[in-house]
Amino acid sequence: MKSRLLPSPMLSLVLAVLWLLLNNTVGFGHIVLGLLLGWVIPILVQGFLIDLPAVRQPLKLCLFGLKVLYDIVIANVHVAKLVIGPRERLQPAFIEIPMAIEHPFVLAVLTNIISLTPGTVSASLRPDHKVLLIHALDAPDIEALVAEVKTRYETPLLEIFVCSPM
């Protein structure tokens, strides 16, 4: 159960520490101001915050993060080759991907992964959250791209997080 006076203790702590890091000092006044900001900001924004899903497999989450970083590096090289090469070889496309993820936070993680990976961007999500529209810079095989997003990102996210719909 959330307290009305301290709706998000972890966020409060992170904000206070972030304040101290940004000011590069641990003076008494900055500690008090950091704690005050860490207390007031979550109270002001609590209507906008969503409940985060529990992490079912923390080690798998770390490995997934490394896989995403690897994919970003590889996609950078691939996009660089596409940009340097002839334009006629590009096959851009808008692609609809059916979603099994229902939790808004996990959907946001997936759409951010897609947008952070060079060559793809999340364009839209249907209001029922069942179909994600992405744009790919080069999509010679649309079915293969859909399968890759679902197996490489969506399935692991469903395994990592306890995803109950909101």
Secondary structure, DSSP 4 states (H G I P E B T S, - for coil): ---SSSS-HHHHHHHHHHHHHHHT---HHHHHHHHHHHHHHHHHHTTT--PPPPBS-HHHHHHHHHHHHHHHHHHHHHHHHHHHS-GGG---EEEEEE-----HHHHHHHHHHHHHSTTEEEEEE-TTSSEEEEEES--S-HHHHHHHHIIIIIHHHHHHB-----
